[in-house]
Amino acid sequence: MRLYLYLRPDKQYAASFMSDIDIHIKELEFLKNIILKHGTRTEIKKNSFFIQRGHFCHEIAYIVRGSFKFLRHDAKGAEHIMAFAFEKEIISSYLPSRKGCDALLDVKALEDSVVIQAPLETLRSFLQISVDGEIYVRAFVESLAFDFLKKIISLHCDTPEERYLQLQKRVPDILNRVNLKEIASYLRITPETLSRIRTRILNESRKNLD
């Protein structure tokens, strides 16, 4: 993953960046197919954990139906949502299993969901290659990190309204599946600010129709 592409947006590097995105999509498709082949179908009830912070993550899953939130609580117990995951997306802790890393975030079902989950240990032979005795994580593991990196960049560079519109475009029925408080937490604004944003967007849409 070539981070310098963000710093030098000329034609040559832009072409390389688009090539990286194409590889990223293909690698995720490859990973999805492995999970579907070697995984098992599992139902996860609303508010149940797929991953709990501080626990070692043994599983990776492809979402068939439903949605999940990546979250963490602060010292006062307040919930902070870092990301959402919906149908046709992959969830895990995104940490190298061979390093023995514990999960940094909780991953919790927003609604009754169905996933195809597979043990990371089972997928190990597909996820790694050996070169001169050293183990290297394959490119599609970086692709998972690339997804999370895009979310972090959006968090710091896009306005809450832009992020809300992106989320709405990604999941048109988001308001029927996720409550306003959780969406506001993800956008890092108050529910009242989110309501004002939604009102402003609605008013602008009505003006465009006039």
N, CA, C and O of each residue as an XYZ file, in Angstrom:
840
protein
N       0.854     -1.184      0.000
C       0.000      0.000      0.000
C       0.888      1.232      0.000
O       1.693      1.400      0.917
N       0.769      2.098     -0.997
C       1.689      3.208     -1.191
C       1.072      4.511     -0.690
O       0.298      5.158     -1.395
N       1.424      4.882      0.527
C       0.818      6.053      1.151
C       1.258      7.351      0.491
O       0.550      8.354      0.580
N       2.417      7.352     -0.172
C       2.892      8.585     -0.808
C       1.964      9.047     -1.912
O       2.062     10.186     -2.368
N       1.071      8.184     -2.346
C       0.119      8.575     -3.389
C      -0.787      9.708     -2.933
O      -1.267     10.490     -3.753
N      -1.020      9.798     -1.640
C      -1.854     10.880     -1.121
C      -1.098     12.207     -1.152
O      -1.704     13.278     -1.154
N       0.239     12.120     -1.175
C       1.051     13.327     -1.070
C       1.453     13.887     -2.430
O       1.793     15.066     -2.534
N       1.420     13.067     -3.461
C       1.856     13.501     -4.782
C       0.812     13.117     -5.822
O       0.994     12.134     -6.539
N      -0.277     13.872     -5.918
C      -1.411     13.495     -6.780
C      -1.232     13.894     -8.243
O      -2.148     14.459     -8.841
N      -0.046     13.603     -8.840
C       0.101     13.878    -10.257
C      -0.414     12.683    -11.048
O      -0.855     11.695    -10.460
N      -0.363     12.762    -12.372
C      -0.983     11.726    -13.206
C      -0.335     10.364    -13.009
O      -1.020      9.342    -12.984
N       0.992     10.353    -12.867
C       1.683      9.073    -12.733
C       1.256      8.352    -11.455
O       0.947      7.160    -11.472
N       1.245      9.093    -10.351
C       0.885      8.477     -9.089
C      -0.609      8.201     -9.004
O      -1.029      7.248     -8.348
N      -1.415      9.032     -9.666
C      -2.859      8.788     -9.698
C      -3.141      7.461    -10.397
O      -4.006      6.696     -9.969
N      -2.398      7.192    -11.486
C      -2.568      5.929    -12.207
C      -2.180      4.749    -11.319
O      -2.847      3.715    -11.326
N      -1.099      4.910    -10.556
C      -0.678      3.854     -9.639
C      -1.716      3.626     -8.560
O      -1.979      2.493     -8.158
N      -2.309      4.732     -8.092
C      -3.325      4.628     -7.044
C      -4.534      3.852     -7.542
O      -5.066      3.000     -6.829
N      -4.974      4.145     -8.777
C      -6.113      3.423     -9.336
C      -5.778      1.944     -9.507
O      -6.644      1.083     -9.356
N      -4.513      1.656     -9.824
C      -4.080      0.268     -9.940
C      -4.165     -0.421     -8.588
O      -4.587     -1.574     -8.498
N      -3.761      0.290     -7.529
C      -3.846     -0.261     -6.172
C      -5.283     -0.570     -5.800
O      -5.559     -1.607     -5.196
N      -6.207      0.320     -6.156
C      -7.619      0.110     -5.838
C      -8.136     -1.134     -6.546
O      -8.889     -1.915     -5.965
N      -7.729     -1.321     -7.812
C      -8.151     -2.492     -8.574
C      -7.642     -3.774     -7.910
O      -8.377     -4.756     -7.804
N      -6.373     -3.759     -7.461
C      -5.807     -4.911     -6.762
C      -6.559     -5.142     -5.448
O      -6.871     -6.276     -5.086
N      -6.838     -4.057     -4.755
C      -7.557     -4.115     -3.475
C      -8.906     -4.828     -3.632
O      -9.259     -5.681     -2.818
N      -9.652     -4.477     -4.678
C     -10.963     -5.081     -4.915
C     -10.819     -6.569     -5.231
O     -11.587     -7.388     -4.724
N      -9.848     -6.918     -6.059
C      -9.639     -8.316     -6.429
C      -9.220     -9.150     -5.225
O      -9.670    -10.285     -5.065
N      -8.343     -8.579     -4.362
C      -7.882     -9.319     -3.203
C      -9.021     -9.564     -2.213
O      -9.116    -10.645     -1.630
N      -9.884     -8.565     -2.023
C     -11.012     -8.748     -1.123
C     -11.974     -9.802     -1.667
O     -12.544    -10.577     -0.899
N     -12.156     -9.833     -2.974
C     -13.008    -10.844     -3.592
C     -12.420    -12.233     -3.369
O     -13.149    -13.190     -3.108
N     -11.103    -12.338     -3.472
C     -10.411    -13.600     -3.233
C     -10.611    -14.048     -1.788
O     -10.900    -15.217     -1.535
N     -10.459    -13.124     -0.843
C     -10.643    -13.435      0.563
C     -12.080    -13.870      0.841
O     -12.313    -14.824      1.584
N     -13.044    -13.166      0.241
C     -14.451    -13.523      0.423
C     -14.702    -14.951     -0.031
O     -15.378    -15.711      0.662
N     -14.169    -15.322     -1.180
C     -14.385    -16.668     -1.710
C     -13.786    -17.736     -0.801
O     -14.353    -18.819     -0.660
N     -12.642    -17.438     -0.183
C     -12.034    -18.389      0.751
C     -12.926    -18.578      1.969
O     -13.140    -19.703      2.422
N     -13.446    -17.471      2.499
C     -14.322    -17.547      3.669
C     -15.578    -18.347      3.345
O     -16.000    -19.191      4.136
N     -16.182    -18.082      2.175
C     -17.397    -18.794      1.790
C     -17.134    -20.284      1.618
O     -18.003    -21.103      1.920
N     -15.963    -20.641      1.145
C     -15.629    -22.042      0.904
C     -15.334    -22.788      2.202
O     -15.731    -23.943      2.357
N     -14.644    -22.139      3.130
C     -14.172    -22.833      4.321
C     -14.932    -22.450      5.603
O     -14.663    -22.999      6.672
N     -15.879    -21.509      5.492
C     -16.582    -21.041      6.680
C     -17.899    -21.753      6.920
O     -18.328    -22.596      6.133
N     -18.526    -21.395      8.022
C     -19.833    -21.949      8.381
C     -20.824    -20.797      8.598
O     -20.458    -19.710      9.045
N     -22.077    -21.071      8.269
C     -23.128    -20.067      8.419
C     -23.514    -19.940      9.893
O     -23.790    -20.935     10.563
N     -23.527    -18.705     10.382
C     -23.810    -18.458     11.799
C     -24.782    -17.294     11.943
O     -24.639    -16.269     11.277
N     -25.765    -17.458     12.810
C     -26.692    -16.369     13.113
C     -26.217    -15.647     14.370
O     -25.887    -16.277     15.375
N     -26.187    -14.318     14.302
C     -25.762    -13.508     15.444
C     -26.896    -12.548     15.787
O     -27.288    -11.719     14.964
N     -27.415    -12.662     16.996
C     -28.560    -11.858     17.412
C     -28.159    -10.399     17.650
O     -27.000    -10.088     17.926
N     -29.144     -9.526     17.536
C     -28.939     -8.106     17.795
C     -28.319     -7.903     19.170
O     -28.731     -8.525     20.149
N     -27.313     -7.014     19.229
C     -26.589     -6.648     20.460
C     -25.643     -7.734     20.959
O     -25.062     -7.601     22.035
N     -25.483     -8.820     20.176
C     -24.503     -9.847     20.532
C     -23.138     -9.478     19.950
O     -23.053     -8.805     18.923
N     -22.086     -9.921     20.610
C     -20.723     -9.616     20.164
C     -20.241    -10.640     19.142
O     -20.465    -11.842     19.291
N     -19.578    -10.143     18.106
C     -18.795    -11.024     17.244
C     -17.358    -11.048     17.751
O     -16.699    -12.088     17.745
N     -16.888     -9.893     18.187
C     -15.558     -9.757     18.783
C     -15.695     -8.888     20.035
O     -16.446     -7.913     20.039
N     -14.968     -9.246     21.091
C     -14.939     -8.421     22.286
C     -13.531     -7.879     22.510
O     -12.541     -8.603     22.407
N     -13.472     -6.598     22.815
C     -12.196     -5.940     23.066
C     -11.439     -6.658     24.193
O     -12.019     -7.058     25.202
N     -10.133     -6.804     23.986
C      -9.301     -7.447     24.992
C      -9.225     -8.948     24.875
O      -8.460     -9.596     25.590
N     -10.023     -9.513     23.964
C     -10.003    -10.951     23.725
C      -9.274    -11.237     22.412
O      -9.292    -10.423     21.488
N      -8.646    -12.381     22.347
C      -7.984    -12.765     21.110
C      -9.032    -13.114     20.059
O      -9.966    -13.867     20.334
N      -8.879    -12.576     18.874
C      -9.849    -12.824     17.807
C      -9.443    -14.046     17.002
O      -8.379    -14.069     16.385
N     -10.294    -15.058     17.012
C     -10.003    -16.301     16.300
C     -10.716    -16.391     14.956
O     -10.419    -17.284     14.163
N     -11.649    -15.482     14.686
C     -12.537    -15.629     13.541
C     -12.473    -14.440     12.580
O     -12.107    -13.327     12.957
N     -12.834    -14.708     11.355
C     -13.062    -13.675     10.349
C     -14.381    -14.035      9.674
O     -14.686    -15.218      9.529
N     -15.173    -13.046      9.258
C     -16.510    -13.362      8.745
C     -16.911    -12.456      7.590
O     -16.489    -11.304      7.491
N     -17.735    -13.016      6.728
C     -18.358    -12.295      5.608
C     -19.831    -12.120      5.964
O     -20.508    -13.090      6.305
N     -20.329    -10.882      5.887
C     -21.707    -10.598      6.284
C     -22.667    -10.933      5.142
O     -22.597    -10.336      4.068
N     -23.550    -11.881      5.381
C     -24.574    -12.257      4.408
C     -25.791    -11.347      4.555
O     -26.343    -10.861      3.568
N     -26.196    -11.126      5.803
C     -27.342    -10.261      6.098
C     -27.132     -9.608      7.451
O     -26.678    -10.249      8.399
N     -27.470     -8.316      7.536
C     -27.365     -7.641      8.810
C     -26.289     -6.568      8.831
O     -25.809     -6.133      7.784
N     -25.916     -6.148     10.031
C     -24.947     -5.069     10.175
C     -24.270     -5.128     11.533
O     -24.792     -5.716     12.480
N     -23.092     -4.505     11.612
C     -22.300     -4.515     12.830
C     -21.691     -3.135     13.061
O     -21.529     -2.348     12.128
N     -21.357     -2.855     14.318
C     -20.655     -1.626     14.648
C     -19.345     -1.966     15.355
O     -19.284     -2.876     16.182
N     -18.292     -1.208     15.007
C     -17.010     -1.300     15.686
C     -17.008     -0.197     16.742
O     -17.161      0.976     16.402
N     -16.839     -0.546     17.997
C     -16.995      0.465     19.040
C     -16.001      0.281     20.176
O     -15.364     -0.760     20.334
N     -15.905      1.349     20.954
C     -15.084      1.311     22.169
C     -15.693      2.283     23.176
O     -16.262      3.306     22.795
N     -15.570      1.958     24.457
C     -16.082      2.820     25.517
C     -14.932      3.616     26.138
O     -13.826      3.102     26.306
N     -15.209      4.872     26.475
C     -14.183      5.682     27.125
C     -14.204      5.441     28.634
O     -14.953      4.597     29.127
N     -13.370      6.192     29.364
C     -13.227      5.977     30.803
C     -14.525      6.232     31.557
O     -14.727      5.696     32.647
N     -15.411      7.051     30.980
C     -16.682      7.356     31.626
C     -17.799      6.393     31.211
O     -18.934      6.511     31.671
N     -17.463      5.443     30.337
C     -18.451      4.463     29.916
C     -19.246      4.842     28.682
O     -20.135      4.103     28.258
N     -18.923      6.008     28.097
C     -19.638      6.444     26.891
C     -19.178      5.628     25.678
O     -17.993      5.335     25.519
N     -20.135      5.276     24.840
C     -19.842      4.461     23.652
C     -19.422      5.347     22.486
O     -20.054      6.365     22.205
N     -18.346      4.944     21.811
C     -17.869      5.660     20.626
C     -17.800      4.678     19.462
O     -17.055      3.699     19.514
N     -18.576      4.940     18.413
C     -18.620      4.052     17.248
C     -17.580      4.490     16.232
O     -17.594      5.632     15.772
N     -16.678      3.582     15.883
C     -15.591      3.877     14.946
C     -15.960      3.570     13.494
O     -15.494      4.240     12.572
N     -16.798      2.554     13.304
C     -17.141      2.150     11.937
C     -18.374      1.262     11.957
O     -18.739      0.688     12.984
N     -19.013      1.164     10.777
C     -20.120      0.243     10.554
C     -19.713     -0.767      9.490
O     -18.858     -0.485      8.650
N     -20.326     -1.939      9.527
C     -20.131     -2.935      8.472
C     -21.490     -3.510      8.108
O     -22.314     -3.786      8.980
N     -21.717     -3.689      6.799
C     -23.017     -4.139      6.313
C     -22.840     -5.333      5.375
O     -21.749     -5.893      5.265
N     -23.936     -5.716      4.695
C     -23.899     -6.873      3.810
C     -22.739     -6.792      2.810
O     -22.396     -5.718      2.315
N     -22.151     -7.950      2.532
C     -21.076     -8.125      1.558
C     -19.763     -7.499      2.010
O     -18.870     -7.249      1.201
N     -19.656     -7.248      3.316
C     -18.400     -6.737      3.863
C     -17.808     -7.767      4.817
O     -18.494     -8.684      5.269
N     -16.521     -7.599      5.114
C     -15.783     -8.558      5.932
C     -15.460     -7.940      7.283
O     -15.060     -6.778      7.357
N     -15.632     -8.713      8.354
C     -15.324     -8.228      9.686
C     -14.328     -9.143     10.382
O     -14.396    -10.367     10.265
N     -13.410     -8.533     11.102
C     -12.458     -9.238     11.949
C     -11.770     -8.179     12.794
O     -12.199     -7.025     12.805
N     -10.703     -8.553     13.508
C     -10.004     -7.558     14.317
C      -8.927     -6.851     13.506
O      -8.393     -5.831     13.939
N      -8.598     -7.400     12.305
C      -7.587     -6.835     11.414
C      -6.203     -6.773     12.044
O      -5.377     -5.955     11.639
N      -5.943     -7.608     13.011
C      -4.623     -7.670     13.627
C      -3.987     -9.017     13.308
O      -4.690    -10.022     13.202
N      -2.663     -9.049     13.152
C      -2.000    -10.310     12.784
C      -2.196    -11.377     13.860
O      -1.749    -11.214     14.995
N      -2.861    -12.460     13.495
C      -3.157    -13.496     14.480
C      -1.890    -14.144     15.020
O      -1.853    -14.563     16.177
N      -0.858    -14.228     14.199
C       0.357    -14.893     14.656
C       1.102    -14.068     15.689
O       1.973    -14.591     16.384
N       0.771    -12.763     15.806
C       1.396    -11.903     16.803
C       0.706    -12.041     18.164
O       1.205    -11.533     19.169
N      -0.440    -12.727     18.196
C      -1.154    -12.892     19.445
C      -1.791    -11.614     19.953
O      -1.954    -11.440     21.161
N      -2.157    -10.710     19.041
C      -2.737     -9.429     19.439
C      -4.191     -9.605     19.873
O      -4.962    -10.322     19.236
N      -4.547     -8.939     20.962
C      -5.945     -8.924     21.379
C      -6.688     -7.835     20.628
O      -6.088     -6.853     20.191
N      -7.995     -8.008     20.477
C      -8.807     -7.040     19.743
C      -8.827     -5.697     20.469
O      -8.930     -5.649     21.695
N      -8.730     -4.624     19.718
C      -8.745     -3.275     20.278
C     -10.155     -2.703     20.362
O     -10.398     -1.748     21.100
N     -11.096     -3.294     19.596
C     -12.462     -2.786     19.541
C     -13.457     -3.929     19.739
O     -13.159     -5.090     19.459
N     -14.643     -3.571     20.228
C     -15.766     -4.505     20.210
C     -16.403     -4.465     18.825
O     -16.468     -3.407     18.199
N     -16.865     -5.599     18.356
C     -17.654     -5.661     17.121
C     -18.985     -6.295     17.497
O     -19.038     -7.458     17.897
N     -20.060     -5.521     17.367
C     -21.362     -5.896     17.920
C     -22.452     -5.800     16.860
O     -22.456     -4.868     16.056
N     -23.371     -6.751     16.854
C     -24.453     -6.762     15.866
C     -25.454     -5.643     16.139
O     -25.934     -5.487     17.261
N     -25.762     -4.869     15.105
C     -26.766     -3.810     15.200
C     -28.178     -4.357     15.041
O     -29.152     -3.736     15.466
N     -28.269     -5.523     14.426
C     -29.561     -6.163     14.170
C     -29.310     -7.654     14.047
O     -28.158     -8.077     13.957
N     -30.364     -8.459     14.042
C     -30.184     -9.892     13.816
C     -29.450    -10.079     12.488
O     -29.883     -9.576     11.452
N     -28.340    -10.804     12.534
C     -27.467    -10.888     11.357
C     -27.081    -12.335     11.060
O     -27.141    -13.209     11.924
N     -26.687    -12.552      9.821
C     -26.185    -13.860      9.389
C     -24.816    -13.645      8.752
O     -24.655    -12.793      7.878
N     -23.828    -14.428      9.198
C     -22.479    -14.325      8.641
C     -21.972    -15.705      8.256
O     -22.459    -16.723      8.749
N     -21.004    -15.720      7.383
C     -20.215    -16.926      7.127
C     -18.885    -16.676      7.811
O     -18.126    -15.803      7.391
N     -18.593    -17.440      8.871
C     -17.369    -17.194      9.618
C     -16.433    -18.387      9.526
O     -16.857    -19.539      9.435
N     -15.143    -18.070      9.554
C     -14.126    -19.106      9.443
C     -13.002    -18.815     10.431
O     -12.679    -17.653     10.677
N     -12.409    -19.856     10.994
C     -11.283    -19.657     11.909
C     -10.082    -19.091     11.156
O      -9.756    -19.545     10.059
N      -9.432    -18.102     11.749
C      -8.245    -17.534     11.117
C      -7.168    -18.598     10.932
O      -6.404    -18.554      9.968
N      -7.110    -19.545     11.852
C      -6.105    -20.596     11.759
C      -6.318    -21.448     10.507
O      -5.359    -21.865      9.857
N      -7.589    -21.700     10.178
C      -7.897    -22.476      8.978
C      -7.467    -21.733      7.718
O      -7.026    -22.343      6.744
N      -7.600    -20.414      7.749
C      -7.269    -19.604      6.577
C      -5.798    -19.245      6.488
O      -5.362    -18.645      5.506
N      -5.022    -19.611      7.517
C      -3.634    -19.163      7.577
C      -2.831    -19.516      6.325
O      -2.072    -18.691      5.816
N      -3.001    -20.731      5.836
C      -2.227    -21.161      4.678
C      -2.590    -20.371      3.425
O      -1.784    -20.269      2.500
N      -3.808    -19.806      3.390
C      -4.240    -19.014      2.246
C      -3.819    -17.545      2.404
O      -3.660    -16.827      1.416
N      -3.642    -17.115      3.645
C      -3.386    -15.699      3.906
C      -1.911    -15.348      3.947
O      -1.565    -14.167      3.986
N      -1.024    -16.349      3.940
C       0.392    -16.072      4.076
C       1.199    -16.863      3.060
O       0.779    -17.922      2.595
N       2.341    -16.338      2.735
C       3.291    -17.043      1.887
C       4.654    -17.003      2.572
O       4.925    -16.107      3.371
N       5.496    -17.956      2.264
C       6.812    -18.031      2.884
C       7.884    -17.727      1.840
O       7.901    -18.318      0.760
N       8.768    -16.808      2.174
C       9.875    -16.454      1.291
C      11.160    -16.490      2.100
O      11.313    -15.736      3.061
N      12.093    -17.371      1.712
C      13.383    -17.503      2.404
C      13.200    -17.719      3.908
O      13.954    -17.184      4.720
N      12.196    -18.502      4.257
C      11.984    -18.833      5.655
C      11.217    -17.797      6.446
O      10.885    -18.029      7.608
N      10.928    -16.647      5.832
C      10.185    -15.599      6.519
C       8.716    -15.640      6.077
O       8.410    -15.965      4.930
N       7.818    -15.305      7.004
C       6.385    -15.292      6.705
C       5.956    -13.875      6.372
O       6.224    -12.940      7.127
N       5.283    -13.721      5.230
C       4.802    -12.419      4.813
C       3.286    -12.470      4.639
O       2.749    -13.391      4.023
N       2.625    -11.493      5.178
C       1.179    -11.419      5.012
C       0.879    -11.016      3.574
O       1.519    -10.112      3.037
N      -0.078    -11.670      2.954
C      -0.377    -11.388      1.556
C      -1.120    -10.080      1.391
O      -1.634     -9.509      2.353
N      -1.169     -9.620      0.165
C      -1.662     -8.265     -0.120
C      -3.088     -8.025      0.336
O      -3.432     -6.902      0.706
N      -3.942     -9.073      0.319
C      -5.327     -8.796      0.665
C      -5.520     -8.503      2.151
O      -6.541     -7.929      2.531
N      -4.550     -8.888      3.011
C      -4.615     -8.481      4.406
C      -4.402     -6.971      4.504
O      -5.042     -6.297      5.312
N      -3.496     -6.446      3.674
C      -3.312     -5.004      3.594
C      -4.575     -4.335      3.060
O      -4.877     -3.197      3.418
N      -5.309     -5.038      2.207
C      -6.540     -4.482      1.663
C      -7.556     -4.212      2.768
O      -8.281     -3.219      2.711
N      -7.616     -5.079      3.766
C      -8.513     -4.864      4.886
C      -8.109     -3.597      5.649
O      -8.955     -2.793      6.041
N      -6.788     -3.441      5.851
C      -6.290     -2.244      6.528
C      -6.551     -1.003      5.679
O      -6.797      0.080      6.211
N      -6.498     -1.165      4.362
C      -6.756     -0.053      3.441
C      -8.179      0.477      3.625
O      -8.400      1.688      3.594
N      -9.143     -0.428      3.818
C     -10.528     -0.027      4.069
C     -10.623      0.830      5.326
O     -11.286      1.868      5.341
N      -9.950      0.377      6.377
C     -10.006      1.107      7.637
C      -9.283      2.447      7.520
O      -9.707      3.435      8.119
N      -8.197      2.485      6.755
C      -7.458      3.731      6.546
C      -8.325      4.772      5.857
O      -8.287      5.949      6.215
N      -9.111      4.344      4.866
C     -10.005      5.276      4.178
C     -10.999      5.892      5.149
O     -11.320      7.076      5.049
N     -11.490      5.083      6.096
C     -12.444      5.586      7.078
C     -11.786      6.609      8.005
O     -12.405      7.603      8.383
N     -10.533      6.358      8.367
C      -9.811      7.293      9.238
C      -9.559      8.609      8.514
O      -9.712      9.680      9.102
N      -9.173      8.538      7.242
C      -8.936      9.753      6.458
C     -10.221     10.561      6.336
O     -10.207     11.783      6.483
N     -11.331      9.878      6.067
C     -12.621     10.559      5.956
C     -12.991     11.235      7.264
O     -13.540     12.337      7.265
N     -12.690     10.574      8.386
C     -13.016     11.118      9.699
C     -12.331     12.459      9.925
O     -12.909     13.366     10.523
N     -11.101     12.578      9.446
C     -10.316     13.787      9.704
C     -10.422     14.834      8.590
O     -10.142     16.010      8.820
N     -10.818     14.419      7.402
C     -10.784     15.342      6.259
C     -12.162     15.762      5.750
O     -12.286     16.821      5.134
N     -13.180     14.973      5.988
C     -14.522     15.296      5.503
C     -15.360     15.917      6.618
O     -15.146     15.643      7.799
N     -16.310     16.753      6.227
C     -17.221     17.340      7.212
C     -18.233     16.285      7.658
O     -18.432     15.292      6.958
N     -18.878     16.485      8.813
C     -19.915     15.538      9.249
C     -21.015     15.362      8.204
O     -21.517     14.254      8.013
N     -21.394     16.457      7.521
C     -22.434     16.352      6.497
C     -21.966     15.498      5.328
O     -22.730     14.684      4.809
N     -20.710     15.675      4.907
C     -20.159     14.867      3.816
C     -20.118     13.389      4.214
O     -20.446     12.515      3.411
N     -19.718     13.119      5.442
C     -19.648     11.735      5.915
C     -21.041     11.117      6.023
O     -21.226      9.934      5.738
N     -22.014     11.923      6.437
C     -23.389     11.430      6.518
C     -23.915     11.087      5.129
O     -24.560     10.054      4.947
N     -23.643     11.947      4.148
C     -24.092     11.693      2.779
C     -23.399     10.455      2.202
O     -24.016      9.680      1.471
N     -22.121     10.273      2.530
C     -21.394      9.088      2.078
C     -22.017      7.824      2.673
O     -22.185      6.817      1.985
N     -22.356      7.893      3.959
C     -22.967      6.753      4.629
C     -24.341      6.453      4.036
O     -24.700      5.291      3.844
N     -25.104      7.498      3.750
C     -26.431      7.335      3.170
C     -26.340      6.743      1.761
O     -27.180      5.935      1.367
N     -25.332      7.144      1.018
C     -25.135      6.594     -0.329
C     -24.730      5.123     -0.250
O     -25.167      4.301     -1.056
N     -23.899      4.810      0.724
C     -23.427      3.436      0.911
C     -24.557      2.520      1.360
O     -24.658      1.379      0.908
N     -25.416      3.030      2.264
C     -26.534      2.235      2.792
C     -27.794      3.103      2.749
O     -28.096      3.782      3.731
N     -28.534      3.099      1.638
C     -29.700      3.984      1.480
C     -30.742      3.848      2.579
O     -31.421      4.822      2.902
N     -30.882      2.657      3.162
C     -31.888      2.466      4.208
C     -31.280      2.547      5.610
O     -31.814      1.958      6.551
N     -30.186      3.260      5.753
C     -29.456      3.346      7.014
C     -30.340      3.789      8.170
O     -30.195      3.287      9.284
N     -31.267      4.734      7.918
C     -32.109      5.267      8.988
C     -33.117      4.247      9.501
O     -33.642      4.392     10.605
N     -33.390      3.219      8.705
C     -34.291      2.155      9.139
C     -33.559      1.063      9.911
O     -34.184      0.178     10.495
N     -32.224      1.133      9.910
C     -31.436      0.047     10.491
C     -30.559      0.488     11.663
O     -30.215     -0.312     12.533
N     -30.207      1.764     11.670
C     -29.325      2.292     12.715
C     -29.979      3.524     13.307
O     -30.438      4.392     12.564
N     -30.032      3.623     14.629
C     -30.687      4.781     15.235
C     -29.817      6.031     15.131
O     -28.607      5.945     14.921
N     -30.446      7.184     15.280
C     -29.750      8.464     15.092
C     -28.603      8.650     16.078
O     -27.576      9.235     15.733
N     -28.771      8.160     17.292
C     -27.714      8.301     18.291
C     -26.450      7.577     17.856
O     -25.344      8.085     18.039
N     -26.614      6.390     17.281
C     -25.452      5.616     16.826
C     -24.817      6.256     15.598
O     -23.592      6.284     15.480
N     -25.631      6.768     14.688
C     -25.085      7.465     13.518
C     -24.323      8.708     13.963
O     -23.238      8.988     13.453
N     -24.886      9.456     14.916
C     -24.223     10.661     15.430
C     -22.892     10.314     16.083
O     -21.913     11.045     15.928
N     -22.851      9.203     16.814
C     -21.610      8.763     17.447
C     -20.544      8.476     16.398
O     -19.386      8.860     16.562
N     -20.932      7.806     15.329
C     -20.013      7.508     14.230
C     -19.492      8.789     13.579
O     -18.317      8.874     13.219
N     -20.372      9.787     13.429
C     -19.986     11.060     12.800
C     -19.256     11.988     13.776
O     -18.710     13.015     13.374
N     -19.253     11.618     15.055
C     -18.612     12.396     16.124
C     -19.293     13.752     16.309
O     -18.641     14.784     16.471
N     -20.606     13.711     16.279
C     -21.414     14.903     16.539
C     -22.557     14.510     17.465
O     -22.752     13.327     17.747
N     -23.308     15.490     17.936
C     -24.461     15.193     18.791
C     -25.662     14.817     17.922
O     -25.709     15.178     16.746
N     -26.635     14.092     18.491
C     -27.853     13.786     17.739
C     -28.586     15.044     17.277
O     -29.219     15.045     16.221
N     -28.497     16.123     18.076
C     -29.134     17.384     17.694
C     -28.488     17.981     16.449
O     -29.180     18.491     15.568
N     -27.158     17.914     16.380
C     -26.451     18.415     15.194
C     -26.814     17.581     13.971
O     -26.990     18.119     12.878
N     -26.925     16.271     14.154
C     -27.315     15.396     13.047
C     -28.716     15.747     12.553
O     -28.962     15.755     11.347
N     -29.624     16.033     13.464
C     -30.985     16.415     13.077
C     -30.973     17.693     12.248
O     -31.719     17.813     11.277
N     -30.120     18.656     12.632
C     -30.021     19.903     11.860
C     -29.455     19.641     10.470
O     -29.898     20.238      9.489
N     -28.477     18.748     10.391
C     -27.893     18.396      9.090
C     -28.949     17.760      8.197
O     -29.060     18.109      7.021
N     -29.726     16.831      8.746
C     -30.769     16.155      7.973
C     -31.836     17.148      7.514
O     -32.332     17.060      6.391
N     -32.187     18.097      8.395
C     -33.179     19.114      8.028
C     -32.661     19.990      6.900
O     -33.397     20.308      5.965
N     -31.387     20.383      6.987
C     -30.795     21.225      5.947
C     -30.754     20.497      4.601
O     -31.054     21.088      3.564
N     -30.384     19.221      4.619
C     -30.336     18.424      3.385
C     -31.738     18.296      2.785
O     -31.913     18.409      1.572
N     -32.730     18.061      3.642
C     -34.107     17.924      3.181
C     -34.611     19.229      2.567
O     -35.272     19.214      1.528
N     -34.299     20.352      3.205
C     -34.726     21.658      2.682
C     -34.075     21.971      1.345
O     -34.722     22.522      0.455
N     -32.797     21.624      1.195
C     -32.097     21.844     -0.063
C     -32.686     20.969     -1.169
O     -32.785     21.392     -2.320
N     -33.074     19.745     -0.807
C     -33.687     18.848     -1.798
C     -35.026     19.411     -2.275
O     -35.354     19.330     -3.459
N     -35.782     19.973     -1.360
C     -37.085     20.561     -1.721
C     -36.903     21.771     -2.623
O     -37.690     21.984     -3.546
N     -35.860     22.572     -2.359
C     -35.590     23.743     -3.206
C     -35.244     23.324     -4.619
O     -35.645     23.963     -5.591
N     -34.485     22.230     -4.718
C     -34.079     21.751     -6.046
C     -35.271     21.241     -6.837
O     -35.258     21.250     -8.068
N     -36.308     20.793     -6.124
C     -37.500     20.286     -6.806
C     -38.428     21.413     -7.265
O     -39.238     21.235     -8.175
N     -38.295     22.575     -6.622
C     -39.158     23.714     -6.987
C     -38.751     24.332     -8.338
O     -39.372     25.295     -8.789
